[in-house]
Amino acid sequence: YLDKYFFRKLEEWNYTSEEHSTKAHTNINNAFTEFKKWLDDNIQTDLDFAEKVYTVIVEKIVFLFHVPETNAEVGLMFEVINNRGKKLSELEKIKNYLIYYAEKSGYHDVKVAVDNYWGKILFNLNACHQTSNEDENSFLRYTWIVFEQTNKSESYHVYDNLKIRFPAKHGSNWQRLKLYIEFIAESSETYNKLLTRNLI
């Protein structure tokens, strides 16, 4: 889904549509806008600038390409790499854990629930402009307090508490975890309605 949007943007830099509906789409759009401005500004002072940039990209940039053997390895790589880079929201981190959980525990209904509901969650949060890390963290805290009937201080560590309550092993309570994913999705829709008065 993101790939289609990205490649369409490569063909039409000004392309926007109903697809421009999540934080990821907004980030892609912002990146294209920023790079286009940078290129245009530099080309005005140096007509060969675009060719120089192209040469650097083709001849000097090197990528490491590694295909993980299992989905469980994907989860571990995500955790290790992203703990060293850009700070992620708790919502982004639990999505990765849920996929890892499904693979490690063998409860693939959890992965199906993520596939079915995560787009809806992101769409609703984007629709009501709740896309910063703090916005997503606040939203997730509210869902955790209500769903787990927990106290406010525990809700500040949803990712850590989720891993404790639902360890990635066979025999853990995957049905309740699946219900939590569905609850987050329903809550995101309610959040959107409350903050924007949409769909009422």
C-alpha positions as CSV (number, residue, x, y, z in Angstrom):
1,Y,0.0,0.0,0.0
2,L,2.8,2.5,0.9
3,D,4.9,1.2,-2.0
4,K,2.0,2.1,-4.4
5,Y,1.8,5.6,-3.0
6,F,5.6,6.1,-3.1
7,F,6.0,5.0,-6.7
8,R,3.0,7.1,-7.8
9,K,4.7,10.1,-6.1
10,L,7.9,9.3,-8.1
11,E,5.8,9.6,-11.3
12,E,3.8,12.6,-10.2
13,W,5.5,14.8,-7.6
14,N,2.3,16.8,-6.9
15,Y,0.1,13.6,-6.5
16,T,-2.2,13.6,-3.5
17,S,-5.5,11.6,-3.1
18,E,-7.6,9.9,-0.6
19,E,-4.6,7.6,-0.2
20,H,-2.9,10.5,1.6
21,S,-4.6,9.3,4.8
22,T,-2.0,8.1,7.3
23,K,1.1,9.5,9.0
24,A,3.3,7.4,6.7
25,H,1.7,9.0,3.6
26,T,2.1,12.5,5.1
27,N,5.8,11.7,5.8
28,I,6.3,10.5,2.3
29,N,4.6,13.6,0.9
30,N,6.7,15.9,3.2
31,A,9.9,14.2,2.1
32,F,9.1,14.6,-1.6
33,T,8.2,18.3,-1.1
34,E,11.4,19.0,0.8
35,F,13.7,17.2,-1.7
36,K,12.0,18.9,-4.6
37,K,12.5,22.3,-3.1
38,W,16.2,21.5,-2.3
39,L,16.8,20.3,-5.9
40,D,15.0,23.3,-7.4
41,D,16.9,25.8,-5.3
42,N,20.3,24.3,-6.1
43,I,19.6,23.8,-9.8
44,Q,19.0,27.5,-10.1
45,T,22.6,28.2,-9.0
46,D,24.2,25.2,-10.6
47,L,22.7,23.7,-13.7
48,D,24.7,20.5,-13.3
49,F,23.5,20.0,-9.7
50,A,20.9,17.3,-10.5
51,E,23.5,15.3,-12.5
52,K,26.0,15.5,-9.6
53,V,23.3,14.3,-7.2
54,Y,22.4,11.5,-9.6
55,T,26.1,10.5,-9.8
56,V,26.5,10.3,-6.1
57,I,23.4,8.2,-5.7
58,V,24.4,5.8,-8.4
59,E,28.1,5.5,-7.7
60,K,28.6,6.2,-4.0
61,I,25.6,5.2,-1.9
62,V,25.8,1.6,-0.6
63,F,22.9,-0.3,0.9
64,L,23.1,-3.4,3.1
65,F,20.3,-5.8,2.1
66,H,19.4,-8.6,4.4
67,V,16.4,-10.9,4.2
68,P,15.4,-12.3,7.6
69,E,14.7,-16.0,7.5
70,T,11.7,-15.9,9.8
71,N,9.1,-13.4,11.0
72,A,10.4,-13.8,14.5
73,E,13.8,-12.5,13.3
74,V,12.0,-9.5,11.7
75,G,10.7,-8.6,15.1
76,L,14.0,-8.8,16.8
77,M,15.7,-6.8,14.1
78,F,13.1,-4.1,14.3
79,E,13.5,-3.8,18.1
80,V,17.3,-3.6,17.9
81,I,17.5,-1.2,15.0
82,N,14.8,1.2,16.1
83,N,16.0,1.4,19.7
84,R,19.1,3.1,18.2
85,G,17.4,5.5,15.8
86,K,14.4,7.7,15.6
87,K,12.2,7.6,18.7
88,L,9.1,5.5,18.0
89,S,5.7,5.9,19.5
90,E,4.4,3.2,21.8
91,L,1.8,2.5,19.2
92,E,4.5,1.7,16.6
93,K,6.4,-0.4,19.0
94,I,3.4,-2.5,20.0
95,K,2.5,-3.2,16.4
96,N,5.9,-4.8,15.9
97,Y,5.5,-6.7,19.1
98,L,2.1,-8.0,18.1
99,I,3.5,-9.4,14.8
100,Y,6.5,-10.9,16.7
101,Y,4.1,-12.4,19.3
102,A,1.9,-14.0,16.6
103,E,5.0,-15.6,15.0
104,K,6.7,-16.7,18.2
105,S,3.6,-18.0,20.0
106,G,2.0,-19.6,16.9
107,Y,-1.3,-17.6,17.4
108,H,-1.6,-16.2,13.9
109,D,-5.1,-14.8,14.6
110,V,-3.3,-12.0,16.3
111,K,-1.4,-11.2,13.1
112,V,-4.7,-11.3,11.1
113,A,-6.2,-8.9,13.6
114,V,-3.2,-6.5,13.1
115,D,-3.6,-6.8,9.3
116,N,-7.3,-6.1,9.5
117,Y,-7.4,-3.3,12.0
118,W,-4.1,-1.4,12.0
119,G,-4.9,0.6,8.9
120,K,-8.1,1.7,10.4
121,I,-6.3,2.8,13.6
122,L,-3.8,4.9,11.6
123,F,-6.5,6.3,9.3
124,N,-8.6,7.5,12.3
125,L,-5.7,9.1,14.2
126,N,-4.6,10.9,11.0
127,A,-8.1,12.1,10.3
128,C,-8.2,13.9,13.7
129,H,-4.6,15.1,13.5
130,Q,-3.3,12.9,16.3
131,T,-0.1,11.7,14.6
132,S,2.8,13.0,16.7
133,N,4.5,10.4,19.0
134,E,3.0,12.1,22.1
135,D,-0.5,12.1,20.5
136,E,-0.2,8.4,19.7
137,N,1.2,7.6,23.1
138,S,-1.6,9.5,24.8
139,F,-4.2,7.7,22.8
140,L,-2.7,4.3,23.6
141,R,-2.5,5.1,27.3
142,Y,-6.2,5.9,27.3
143,T,-7.0,2.6,25.6
144,W,-4.8,0.7,28.1
145,I,-6.4,2.3,31.2
146,V,-9.9,1.4,30.0
147,F,-9.2,-2.0,28.6
148,E,-6.9,-3.3,31.4
149,Q,-8.6,-1.1,34.2
150,T,-5.2,-0.1,35.3
151,N,-3.8,3.0,37.0
152,K,-2.4,6.1,35.3
153,S,1.2,5.5,36.2
154,E,1.3,2.0,34.6
155,S,-0.3,3.3,31.5
156,Y,2.8,5.3,30.7
157,H,4.5,2.0,29.8
158,V,2.0,0.3,27.6
159,Y,4.6,-1.5,25.4
160,D,6.5,-2.9,28.4
161,N,3.3,-3.9,30.3
162,L,1.9,-5.5,27.1
163,K,5.0,-7.7,26.8
164,I,4.7,-8.7,30.5
165,R,0.9,-9.5,30.4
166,F,1.1,-11.2,27.0
167,P,4.5,-13.0,26.7
168,A,5.3,-14.3,23.2
169,K,4.9,-18.0,23.9
170,H,2.3,-20.7,23.5
171,G,-0.3,-20.7,26.3
172,S,-0.5,-17.0,26.7
173,N,-3.9,-15.3,26.5
174,W,-4.0,-14.5,22.8
175,Q,-7.8,-14.1,22.7
176,R,-7.6,-11.2,25.1
177,L,-4.8,-9.7,23.1
178,K,-6.9,-10.0,19.9
179,L,-9.7,-8.2,21.8
180,Y,-7.4,-5.4,22.7
181,I,-6.4,-4.9,19.1
182,E,-10.1,-4.7,18.2
183,F,-10.7,-2.3,21.1
184,I,-7.9,0.0,19.9
185,A,-9.5,0.1,16.5
186,E,-12.9,0.9,17.9
187,S,-11.4,3.5,20.2
188,S,-9.6,5.2,17.3
189,E,-12.9,5.6,15.5
190,T,-14.6,7.1,18.6
191,Y,-11.6,9.4,19.1
192,N,-11.9,10.6,15.5
193,K,-15.6,11.3,16.0
194,L,-15.1,13.1,19.3
195,L,-12.3,15.3,18.1
196,T,-13.6,16.1,14.6
197,R,-17.3,15.5,15.0
198,N,-17.1,13.4,11.8
199,L,-19.5,10.6,11.0
200,I,-21.9,11.5,13.8
